[in-house]
């Protein structure tokens, strides 16, 4: 049996945390569930991360990094309308292949709202910083047009909400959203 390094275990914890937090949220997910998914003890988990908040922040950062990479890869060498369509198609593909990514985003925003109400600004600061990096990743390929970026991000949030609510791909709420993906049968989750 090959033993994993601490870095490999840390990576396993982040992947497990994204999965667990995407389902149960920050407040509804136990570190015990994350440790169990990875196959480590809670004390070992806390040797890798100082606490639940650190695990959540690492998962949130990973979520934003993956989303930025998806958009950057899709827009590479493109600009304007071509970049917009390519990024939209790539995000539609995420619905089918990585719905946890969308659900993790939603859980991040809910956690920030709850933490802000409790007077704990750290989550909000980190998530807002990630959001701004995501904004810039989309903004530049769209010609740095604020209106196009706002529209793109607004559609993305609508997609996140519809996925989180569990609307099936054939439901009429999807009509008009990324129609090229619907006609290709790619809008499935």
N, C-alpha and C positions, 0 to 999 in steps of 0.2 A: 504494500500500500504506500503510495507516494503522499508525503505530507505537504500541505500547502504552506506557503510563506505567509507571513503576517499581511503583506500587501495583497496577496491572492485572496486571503480570508476577508480582508477589508473590502475588496471588490465584490466578493460574494455577498457580504452584508449590504452593500449599497444596492445591488440588484434585488435582493430579497426585500429590502426596505421599500424600494419603489413599488414592488408588487404588493406588499402588505399595506403601505400607506395609501396606495391608489384605491384600495377597497375600503379600508377602515378609517382613513383620515388620521390626522396627527393625534387627536385626543382619543380616538377609538381603537388605535393600534397599540398593542403592548410590545415592549422590547422582548418579552418572552416568546411571542409569536415570531418575531424576526429571528431570534436566536435559534428557535426550533427549526425554522425553514432552512437555515444555513447549516444546522447540525452542530452548533456550538453551545456552550453554557452562557448564561447571562453574564457571569463574571468575566469570561473571555471577551464577550461582546464589549464590555465596558473597559477592557484593556485596549481595544481598537478605537473606541469612541468614548469621550468623557460622559456622554449621557444621551438621552432620547432626542433632545433638541439638535445635538450635533449629528446624529444619524439622519434626522429629518432634513437638516440643511444640506447634508451630503447628497441625499436622494433628490432634493429639490434642484440642487446644482446640476446633478447628472441629467435630470429631466430637461432642464433648460439647455444644457450642452447638446444633448441629442437633438432637440428641436432646432437649435441653431444650425447644427451640422446638416440636418435634413434640408433646411432652407438654403443654406450656403451651397451645398452640393447641387441642388436643383437649379439654382440661379447662376451657377458658374458659367461664365462666358456669355451670359444673356443680360438684357436690360429691358426696362419698360414692360410693355405688354407680354413679351415672350417670357420674361422672368416671372411675371405675375402668374401666368398660366402654368408654368413649370413648377413653381412653388405650390400653387393650389393643388395641382395633380399629386405632388409629393405628399402634401398634407392629407389628401384624400386616401392615399395609400396607407398612411399611418392608421387611419380608422380601421382598416381591415387587418393590418399586420401588427400594430402596436397600440391597441386601445388603452392599455395601462398608462401609456405616456400622456394621453389626453386626460384620463381620469386623475393622474397624479397632478397635472396642472390645476385641475379644478380643486383638488384637495389642498394644494398650496394656497390658493386664494382664500379658501374657507378658513384655513389655519391662520392666515395673516389677519383676517377680520376678527377672529376670536382672540388672538393674541393681542391685537391692538386694543380691544375692549378690556382686556385684563391688564393693560399697561405694560405689556412686554413687546417692545418695538423691534427686537432683534430679528425675528422671523420676517417681519414686514420689510425691514431694511434690505435683507438678503434677497428676498423674492422680488422686490422692486428693482434692485440692481440687475438681477437676472432678466427681468422683463425689459429693461432698457437696452441690455445687450441684444436681446431677441429683436426688439424694435429696430435697432441699428442694422442688424443682419438682414432684415427685410427692406428697410428704408433705402439703403444705398442701391440695390439692384432695381428698385422701382423709381430710379432717377431722383432720389431724395425728395420726392413729392409727398408732402404731408397728407394730402387728401387721399392719395392712392394707398399710402401706408396705413392710414386710419381705417380705410375701407377694408383692406386686406386683413388687418388684425381684428376688426369687428366681425367679419365673416368667420374667422378662425375661432373666435370666442363663441359665436353661435353654433358652429360645428361642435365644439367642446360640450356645450350645454345639451345639444340634441343627443350626442353620444352618451353623456352622463345620464340623461333621462331614459335611455334605452329605446329610442325610436328605431324600428327596423328599417333596413335600407330601402324597402319598397314603399314606405309611408310617404304620403303626399307632402309632409313638411320638408322633405329633401328636394322637392322640385325647384329648379332654379339655382340650386347650390351646386357649383361645379358640374354642370350638365355633361361635360365630356366624360367625366368619370362614371356617371350614372349609365350613360349609353354603352360604355365599355364593360359594364357589370362589375366595376371595381369598388363601388361603394357598398361594401359588405362588412358587417361586424358581428 
